[in-house]
């Protein structure tokens, strides 16, 4: 189901997301809602908090399909890239940001 995206100035974006503790139908429904919303808004990635669910879940579009990450933790970072980015939270705003070139996630 397509959900409404949280956009500025909605303060819910600042909620701290909790780890997912149950891998059940509720989680699979959340992921399905995130996929539907991501596709509808033509996003390259989405987090659960962007649809007002404070859970540690992320979906990222990759060359080979969608990558679903639950409770991800960054282990190692390497390199640096500078890119112009947009955010669904600030729909009419772009920024030049430094990011890591590679990350290792568990």
Secondary structure, DSSP 4 states (H G I P E B T S, - for coil): ---PPP-TT-GGGGSPPBPP---SHHHHHHHHHHHHHHHHTT-SEEEGGGGT--B-EEEEEETTEEEEEES--EEEEE--EEEEEE-SSSTT-EEEEEE-SEEEE-
